[in-house]
Every structure is written in C-alpha cells, then in structure tokens.
Amino acid sequence: MAEHKPSADPTQALGGAEVLGKGTLSRQLILATTALVAVIAILLSGLTALSMHRILEGQIDAQIINSASRFRGDAGDRGGALGQPGGAGQQQGLLYYLQGFDGIVQVGRERERLSADVTAQLDTLTPSDQLVTLNLPELGDYRLYASTVTGTANGVRGTFVLITGQSTDFLKTSMTSLLVAATVLTLLAIAIAFIAARTVVERSLRPLARLTATANHVSRMPLHSGEVAVPVRVPDADVDPRSEVGQVGLAFNHMLDNVEGALAARQRSETKVRQFVADASHELRNPLASIRGYAELTRRERAHLPDTTAHALGRIESESERMSRLVEDLLLLARLDSGPELALLPTSLNQVVANAVSDARAAGPDHIWTLDLPDADVLAQGDPYRLTQVVANLLANARTHTPAGTRVHTSVAADGPDAVVTVTDDGPGIPRELLDRVFERFTRADASRVRSGAGGQSTGLGLAIVAAVVGAHHGRVEVASRPGLTAFTVRLPRADADGPPYANRP
C-alpha cells in the first residue's frame, strides 16, 4: 500500500493556520508559557530589588550607628568635652547634630554647618533604637539616628541628644541602577522565553500538524461512490504509543483501516446490487416484449370483446410499455454506474437541442415551447445519443410536472471552456425540501409539480439519468427553483481542436 507523506510545513499542514493564529493551541501554549516566565521574572526582580534595598539600607544604618559610637568615643578622649567630631576622610553626606548646639554635615571635602531649618526639624527627634528617614531642607532624604551622649558642651555638663545621619542619595542611585538593570534583564528573559516557547511548541506540534495534514487529505478524497482505496496513513514516526499525539495517530490509522474495509464491503455490495439490477433488467426485457406483443395482437379482436376485457387488455399494454421504460432506465443507470462506454465526438449542441425541442413540441402540444440558439454552433465533446437523452429527459420532466400552458424555454450558449444548455419553465416550482434530492433515483415532486395526462407518468429516474450521463461526460448539472421559475443548467466541456485530447483533461 502506497503511503502518502503529508507536508512538512506545519502552517501548510494546518490549512494555513499560523503558529500564533487566533484560537490555535500553539498560541495558547506560547502565551501561557511566556506569561508564566514573565510573572516569575518580575517576582524575582522585585524580590531582588527589595532584598538589595534592605541590605543597602542596613549598611547605611550600620554606618550611622558606628558614627554615633565613634562620636561618643571621641568625647571620652577629650575628657568629656562634646565638640565637633570627625576629621579628614569623613563619609560623604555624614551628618552630626547635638540638639541645642551646633551641627555639621560633610559636603564634598568640606564640613558645613547645618542651617536653622535643618536644626529645627532635627530638634523634633527623640532618642530611639529605630532609625527614621526624613527629608531635610536643602539636603534631601536622610536616614537619622537619635541617641544620648553624656559630656560637657559649652561648659555645661549633662546628657544630650545626639543626631547622626547619612544621605540616602547613594541608596537611591544604587537602587535606580539596580531597577534599570533588573527591568532590562526581565524584558530580555521574557523575550528569550517567548522565542524558546515558540520554537519548542512549534517543534512539539509538528506531529499534530502532520496528523492534521493526513486528515485533510482524506477529507478531500472522493469516498461517496465507486471503488475506493484509502492509501493515506499517519507516518510511523507519529504513531508512537508512548506520546499523546502518537496515540491519536495510531487510533487514526486504525480508523482509516476500518473505513477502508467498510468502503471495500460497500463497493462489493454495490457491485452485487448493480449486477443484479443489470441482470434483472436484461432478463425482464424479453418477457415484457412478449407481453406487449400479445397485448398488441388483441387489438384486432377487441371490437368483439366485452368492454371490461378490452379495457383490461389496454391497461396491460400501457403498463407493459411503462415497465419497459423503467427496465431500460434501470439498465442504463447500471451501465453508467459500472463505467460508461461513451462515443466521445465533437457534437453540435445546436442540433441536439433543436431536435429534442421539436420532439417535445410534438409530445406536449399543450405547452409553449421556445428555443434560443446562437448563430455559431456550440460544440461539446460527448456522445450525441446520450446528450440527446439528457435534453429529452429535461424537457420531458418539464412537460410531465407542469400544467398545460406552461412556457418551457431552452437555450444553448458558450461560457468559456463550458458549453451550457439551460431549460427553464414558469411552472409551480420544486419544493425546497426536495431540491437537494431532485437528482436522486425515484425522487418525485408530486406535491408541487402537477402531472399532466397518462403519458406523463414518470419512473422517477429521468433526472437521475441526466445527472449520471452528464457526470460521465465530466460535466455538471445544477437546478434552481422558486414558484414561477425552475431552471436546469447543464455544463459540458467544449470540444477544442487545439486543446489536449478529451481523455487527458482534468
């Protein structure tokens, strides 16, 4: 069994669906993975920034407390005299203030005295183990520590409140740099996660794409009739039962095996039915011919027979004729189903349609028959006898199922590569519920299209024969109907002397 290899391109295999197409599984997986990585990256960046802020703030607090301890140590070295602390090399932005006295702050290489606005704000602090952050006029944000110190200041001995502080500019500068770096790294991590997720998801879904390609290929195969084989299978690489997609592929192959078996069984059954219909139709032709012959012989003596007997013999002759037509139609359909043998010749549709309309006018004088033929012959590649039968059946359908006085118009035209025959009537129309089944066998529209006369009896096979013959010619027949207008349109390949042989046309 030949094996079809689906397209390796997932986009093509999925019928044009893009990896990030709206509603696709790949889009959901990629976005969900990227969102998860983004949340984790943002949380890690935030926790890192928070931890770093606490570490840097702790270092500043340690420096401030250390500076306060050193101030108290210097006071002891000076015999308890509290003066200006520190010397060269003091930490940039370091602040000392003794409440009620002077204070200094290190600015660059110089030490400057604190302004009255700053000292007024510092005077509000009370000794505490907790450091606070205040925004000091002209100096900015400071971490401050208030503690007590004992000594002599300006000749007064006692316990005083010492304020030591450190600018948080370094902390803010460091945190800004850290946040910028964290933001860049987070965005980079999200971008890398998106690209990696897309690559991984696309690669992981390739087996599913190939499975979809196989399903699409099978869905386009003509499986409705005839001898059918399903050579398409999911490749062996995609039927590994250890993976979820492999299990689906394996089940799909089993399903195709069952479908192929069912189609083969259906084909065998259809072949038997066709053969039975063909054999039965063929065998019924002889006894029906005998019945018709004997019925016709009785015509010579019907004047001497009772009226009831003459009527019965007439009905036998009429019904035998109708049954003969039915048998011939069934035999024709059986032959068409088994492979029609058509004498394909360039055929003038002008002549075929003109002759058919002439016959229909003679058979249905109570209808109005009109004809529209182009000046130039429209040639179709087909069997003249079968094409005549197609047009005759369409005209007989219009005559049989429309009331007297109905106008039936037939036209022939060339439309690009197609030869077009159209038969329209202004009768009551075909019911909508029957419109889709009008070309099926034994479909009758008794409910809406009126039968006319005994000669209008129908086998229900006329339009089925039309569809079968037109299909055998690689053409198509369409119908459109509403009350007051019913149109049958037959399209056949035009005969083209400069084109390829008919048998080689697609």
BAVEXVO-234464 format. One record per residue (C-alpha): x, y, z; residue in three letters. Coordinates in steps of 0.05 Angstrom, whole numbers, padded with zeros to 5 digits, always signed. Layout:
% BAVEXVO-234464
XYZALA/...
This chain:
% BAVEXVO-234464
+00000+00000+00000MET/+00029+00067-00020ALA/+00038+00116+00036GLU/+00023+00190+00029HIS/+00073+00237+00061LYS/+00040+00299+00088PRO/+00071+00367+00082SER/+00128+00380+00130ALA/+00107+00452+00137ASP/+00061+00457+00198PRO/+00030+00521+00172THR/+00011+00487+00107GLN/-00009+00424+00142ALA/-00058+00461+00186LEU/-00093+00490+00127GLY/-00059+00558+00132GLY/-00065+00566+00208ALA/-00007+00606+00236GLU/+00032+00586+00297VAL/+00005+00647+00333LEU/-00062+00646+00297GLY/-00123+00666+00338LYS/-00154+00607+00374GLY/-00096+00558+00360THR/-00068+00512+00413LEU/+00002+00535+00396SER/-00017+00607+00411ARG/-00046+00588+00479GLN/+00015+00547+00498LEU/+00065+00601+00476ILE/+00028+00658+00511LEU/+00016+00617+00574ALA/+00089+00597+00578THR/+00113+00668+00565THR/+00065+00696+00616ALA/+00088+00646+00668LEU/+00161+00664+00656VAL/+00144+00738+00657ALA/+00109+00732+00725VAL/+00167+00692+00754ILE/+00219+00741+00726ALA/+00181+00801+00752ILE/+00173+00769+00821LEU/+00247+00751+00823LEU/+00267+00821+00802SER/+00221+00852+00854GLY/+00247+00807+00909LEU/+00319+00820+00888THR/+00307+00895+00889ALA/+00272+00892+00957LEU/+00328+00850+00986SER/+00382+00895+00958MET/+00345+00956+00985HIS/+00344+00926+01054ARG/+00418+00906+01050ILE/+00440+00976+01028LEU/+00395+01009+01080GLU/+00424+00963+01133GLY/+00494+00983+01112GLN/+00476+01057+01118ILE/+00444+01045+01186ASP/+00506+01009+01209ALA/+00550+01067+01186GLN/+00505+01116+01223ILE/+00505+01077+01288ILE/+00581+01068+01282ASN/+00589+01143+01272SER/+00548+01156+01335ALA/+00592+01108+01375SER/+00655+01140+01348ARG/+00629+01209+01368PHE/+00618+01185+01439ARG/+00687+01154+01439GLY/+00719+01219+01416ASP/+00683+01256+01472ALA/+00714+01209+01522GLY/+00782+01221+01494ASP/+00772+01295+01502ARG/+00754+01288+01575GLY/+00680+01292+01565GLY/+00681+01354+01522ALA/+00629+01350+01466LEU/+00654+01387+01405GLY/+00656+01380+01330GLN/+00671+01307+01313PRO/+00709+01275+01258GLY/+00765+01298+01214GLY/+00791+01287+01144ALA/+00763+01227+01107GLY/+00695+01232+01137GLN/+00639+01196+01099GLN/+00607+01239+01044GLN/+00539+01265+01068GLY/+00550+01245+01141LEU/+00513+01290+01190LEU/+00524+01304+01264TYR/+00479+01347+01307TYR/+00477+01357+01382LEU/+00408+01383+01400GLN/+00412+01454+01428GLY/+00481+01464+01399PHE/+00514+01464+01331ASP/+00515+01410+01278GLY/+00555+01397+01216ILE/+00547+01358+01151VAL/+00602+01332+01105GLN/+00594+01362+01035VAL/+00650+01342+00988GLY/+00717+01354+01023ARG/+00688+01409+01068GLU/+00645+01407+01130ARG/+00587+01455+01132GLU/+00544+01479+01189ARG/+00472+01458+01190LEU/+00421+01512+01174SER/+00368+01535+01223ALA/+00313+01500+01182ASP/+00350+01434+01187VAL/+00365+01440+01262THR/+00293+01459+01275ALA/+00270+01394+01242GLN/+00324+01353+01278LEU/+00303+01382+01345ASP/+00237+01344+01339THR/+00272+01276+01343LEU/+00275+01237+01407THR/+00325+01181+01425PRO/+00303+01114+01397SER/+00332+01048+01375ASP/+00297+01056+01308GLN/+00325+01097+01252LEU/+00279+01143+01213VAL/+00281+01174+01144THR/+00267+01249+01137LEU/+00271+01298+01081ASN/+00315+01355+01105LEU/+00312+01423+01073PRO/+00367+01434+01021GLU/+00398+01366+01039LEU/+00346+01316+01014GLY/+00328+01249+01045ASP/+00369+01226+01105TYR/+00370+01165+01149ARG/+00374+01191+01221LEU/+00391+01161+01288TYR/+00378+01196+01354ALA/+00417+01173+01415SER/+00440+01201+01482THR/+00511+01223+01499VAL/+00539+01247+01566THR/+00592+01302+01569GLY/+00606+01376+01572THR/+00583+01423+01518ALA/+00599+01497+01522ASN/+00616+01489+01596GLY/+00551+01454+01613VAL/+00556+01381+01634ARG/+00498+01336+01624GLY/+00464+01286+01579THR/+00448+01310+01509PHE/+00412+01282+01447VAL/+00460+01266+01390LEU/+00432+01261+01320ILE/+00475+01225+01268THR/+00451+01215+01197GLY/+00472+01194+01128GLN/+00445+01217+01060SER/+00406+01165+01021THR/+00430+01190+00953ASP/+00476+01131+00946PHE/+00419+01084+00963LEU/+00373+01117+00912LYS/+00428+01117+00859THR/+00444+01044+00871SER/+00371+01024+00871MET/+00357+01062+00807THR/+00415+01027+00772SER/+00392+00961+00800LEU/+00320+00971+00777LEU/+00342+00992+00708VAL/+00386+00930+00702ALA/+00331+00886+00731ALA/+00280+00915+00681THR/+00326+00903+00622VAL/+00342+00832+00645LEU/+00269+00817+00658THR/+00248+00841+00588LEU/+00306+00802+00558LEU/+00284+00740+00597ALA/+00212+00748+00573ILE/+00236+00756+00500ALA/+00281+00695+00505ILE/+00223+00655+00537ALA/+00176+00675+00481PHE/+00225+00655+00427ILE/+00243+00590+00463ALA/+00170+00573+00476ALA/+00151+00586+00403ARG/+00208+00542+00379THR/+00192+00486+00427VAL/+00117+00489+00416VAL/+00124+00491+00341GLU/+00171+00432+00341ARG/+00128+00394+00390SER/+00064+00405+00349LEU/+00095+00383+00283ARG/+00069+00311+00292PRO/-00001+00340+00305LEU/+00007+00383+00242ALA/+00025+00322+00201ARG/-00035+00285+00231LEU/-00079+00344+00210THR/-00049+00342+00140ALA/-00067+00268+00135THR/-00138+00282+00159ALA/-00146+00339+00109ASN/-00120+00295+00053HIS/-00170+00240+00070VAL/-00227+00291+00075SER/-00214+00313+00003ARG/-00216+00243-00025MET/-00279+00223-00064PRO/-00306+00168-00019LEU/-00380+00173-00035HIS/-00382+00121-00091SER/-00342+00075-00135GLY/-00283+00032-00119GLU/-00246+00069-00064VAL/-00179+00058-00032ALA/-00150+00099+00025VAL/-00075+00095+00016PRO/-00062+00152+00065VAL/-00035+00136+00134ARG/-00002+00174+00191VAL/+00074+00164+00185PRO/+00106+00113+00231ASP/+00145+00168+00266ALA/+00080+00198+00291ASP/+00046+00135+00318VAL/+00090+00124+00379ASP/+00041+00099+00433PRO/+00085+00130+00487ARG/+00063+00200+00468SER/-00006+00231+00467GLU/-00001+00252+00394VAL/+00026+00183+00376GLY/-00035+00151+00409GLN/-00081+00196+00367VAL/-00041+00178+00304GLY/-00046+00104+00320LEU/-00121+00109+00332ALA/-00128+00149+00267PHE/-00093+00095+00228ASN/-00138+00042+00258HIS/-00198+00085+00239MET/-00173+00090+00167LEU/-00164+00015+00164ASP/-00236+00006+00187ASN/-00260+00059+00137VAL/-00223+00025+00080GLU/-00252-00042+00099GLY/-00322-00012+00103ALA/-00314+00022+00035LEU/-00290-00043+00005ALA/-00350-00080+00034ALA/-00397-00025+00009ARG/-00365-00029-00060GLN/-00375-00105-00063ARG/-00447-00096-00041SER/-00460-00041-00092GLU/-00428-00082-00147THR/-00473-00141-00130LYS/-00534-00095-00130VAL/-00515-00064-00197ARG/-00502-00132-00226GLN/-00569-00157-00201PHE/-00605-00095-00228VAL/-00570-00103-00295ALA/-00584-00177-00299ASP/-00655-00170-00276ALA/-00668-00113-00325SER/-00637-00151-00381HIS/-00677-00214-00365GLU/-00742-00175-00358LEU/-00737-00144-00428ARG/-00757-00209-00464ASN/-00819-00226-00423PRO/-00841-00153-00425LEU/-00832-00153-00501ALA/-00875-00216-00505SER/-00929-00185-00461ILE/-00930-00123-00504ARG/-00933-00165-00568GLY/-00991-00207-00545TYR/-01027-00146-00519ALA/-01020-00113-00587GLU/-01046-00175-00622LEU/-01111-00169-00584THR/-01126-00102-00616ARG/-01153-00138-00678ARG/-01207-00172-00637GLU/-01222-00120-00584ARG/-01285-00098-00621ALA/-01314-00167-00607HIS/-01293-00169-00534LEU/-01332-00144-00473PRO/-01315-00073-00454ASP/-01284-00094-00388THR/-01238-00144-00423THR/-01218-00093-00476ALA/-01203-00041-00422HIS/-01161-00092-00382ALA/-01121-00110-00444LEU/-01109-00036-00458GLY/-01084-00026-00388ARG/-01038-00087-00395ILE/-01008-00057-00458GLU/-01000+00012-00426SER/-00968-00014-00362GLU/-00923-00062-00401SER/-00897-00002-00440GLU/-00885+00038-00377ARG/-00850-00022-00344MET/-00807-00030-00407SER/-00785+00043-00400ARG/-00769+00032-00326LEU/-00728-00031-00342VAL/-00690+00007-00397GLU/-00676+00064-00349ASP/-00651+00017-00294LEU/-00607-00019-00344LEU/-00578+00047-00368LEU/-00563+00070-00297LEU/-00530+00003-00280ALA/-00486+00010-00341ARG/-00468+00082-00324LEU/-00450+00061-00252ASP/-00404+00006-00276SER/-00366+00052-00322GLY/-00400+00083-00382PRO/-00378+00068-00453GLU/-00387+00133-00489LEU/-00372+00151-00561ALA/-00340+00218-00548LEU/-00344+00262-00610LEU/-00348+00337-00623PRO/-00424+00344-00620THR/-00465+00403-00642SER/-00509+00422-00584LEU/-00550+00467-00630ASN/-00573+00407-00669GLN/-00583+00362-00608VAL/-00626+00414-00572VAL/-00665+00434-00635ALA/-00685+00361-00648ASN/-00703+00349-00575ALA/-00747+00411-00571VAL/-00781+00391-00636SER/-00797+00322-00607ASP/-00821+00354-00541ALA/-00867+00401-00580ARG/-00899+00342-00615ALA/-00906+00303-00549ALA/-00934+00362-00509GLY/-00975+00408-00554PRO/-01010+00438-00494ASP/-00944+00471-00471HIS/-00909+00532-00500ILE/-00840+00513-00525TRP/-00788+00566-00542THR/-00717+00558-00565LEU/-00656+00604-00565ASP/-00596+00582-00606LEU/-00533+00621-00621PRO/-00513+00635-00693ASP/-00450+00593-00687ALA/-00452+00520-00669ASP/-00432+00505-00597VAL/-00393+00440-00598LEU/-00387+00395-00537ALA/-00343+00334-00531GLN/-00393+00279-00518GLY/-00436+00222-00541ASP/-00491+00250-00587PRO/-00542+00197-00568TYR/-00532+00205-00493ARG/-00532+00282-00497LEU/-00598+00278-00536THR/-00624+00234-00480GLN/-00603+00287-00428VAL/-00640+00344-00462VAL/-00701+00299-00477ALA/-00705+00279-00404ASN/-00702+00351-00380LEU/-00757+00371-00429LEU/-00799+00310-00410ALA/-00791+00328-00337ASN/-00817+00399-00351ALA/-00875+00371-00392ARG/-00894+00318-00342THR/-00892+00360-00278HIS/-00922+00426-00302THR/-00994+00442-00321PRO/-01017+00457-00391ALA/-01000+00526-00417GLY/-00932+00527-00381THR/-00877+00561-00421ARG/-00813+00519-00428VAL/-00752+00556-00455HIS/-00689+00521-00478THR/-00624+00556-00494SER/-00552+00539-00515VAL/-00492+00583-00501ALA/-00416+00581-00496ALA/-00386+00603-00430ASP/-00310+00600-00430GLY/-00289+00527-00431PRO/-00361+00504-00420ASP/-00419+00490-00466ALA/-00483+00508-00429VAL/-00553+00482-00441VAL/-00609+00514-00399THR/-00681+00490-00393VAL/-00728+00536-00355THR/-00803+00535-00342ASP/-00852+00581-00307ASP/-00888+00524-00272GLY/-00903+00518-00197PRO/-00831+00502-00179GLY/-00797+00448-00138ILE/-00808+00445-00062PRO/-00748+00467-00023ARG/-00745+00402+00016GLU/-00738+00363-00050LEU/-00690+00410-00085LEU/-00627+00376-00056ASP/-00653+00307-00075ARG/-00681+00321-00143VAL/-00625+00282-00179PHE/-00632+00221-00135GLU/-00666+00159-00162ARG/-00741+00151-00153PHE/-00749+00223-00128THR/-00816+00251-00148ARG/-00844+00320-00136ALA/-00918+00301-00137ASP/-00934+00351-00082ALA/-00920+00413-00123SER/-00908+00398-00197ARG/-00972+00374-00229VAL/-00972+00312-00272ARG/-01005+00320-00339SER/-01040+00263-00373GLY/-01029+00188-00374ALA/-00969+00197-00419GLY/-00937+00239-00365GLY/-00926+00181-00318GLN/-00855+00182-00292SER/-00808+00128-00268THR/-00772+00177-00223GLY/-00706+00161-00259LEU/-00705+00215-00312GLY/-00665+00266-00274LEU/-00620+00212-00243ALA/-00602+00191-00314ILE/-00588+00264-00331VAL/-00540+00271-00273ALA/-00506+00204-00288ALA/-00496+00219-00362VAL/-00471+00290-00350VAL/-00424+00264-00296GLY/-00397+00211-00344ALA/-00381+00269-00392HIS/-00342+00305-00336HIS/-00395+00359-00334GLY/-00444+00381-00281ARG/-00518+00396-00277VAL/-00550+00446-00229GLU/-00621+00466-00211VAL/-00651+00529-00183ALA/-00725+00535-00168SER/-00777+00580-00139ARG/-00851+00588-00152PRO/-00858+00612-00224GLY/-00787+00595-00246LEU/-00748+00529-00248THR/-00682+00526-00285ALA/-00638+00466-00301PHE/-00568+00483-00325THR/-00522+00432-00357VAL/-00449+00448-00366ARG/-00405+00405-00411LEU/-00333+00411-00434PRO/-00329+00445-00501ARG/-00296+00409-00559ALA/-00230+00444-00573ASP/-00189+00420-00633ALA/-00127+00458-00607ASP/-00132+00431-00536GLY/-00108+00365-00507PRO/-00146+00300-00521PRO/-00210+00297-00480TYR/-00187+00236-00442ALA/-00127+00275-00416ASN/-00165+00335-00390ARG/-00171+00344-00315PRO/
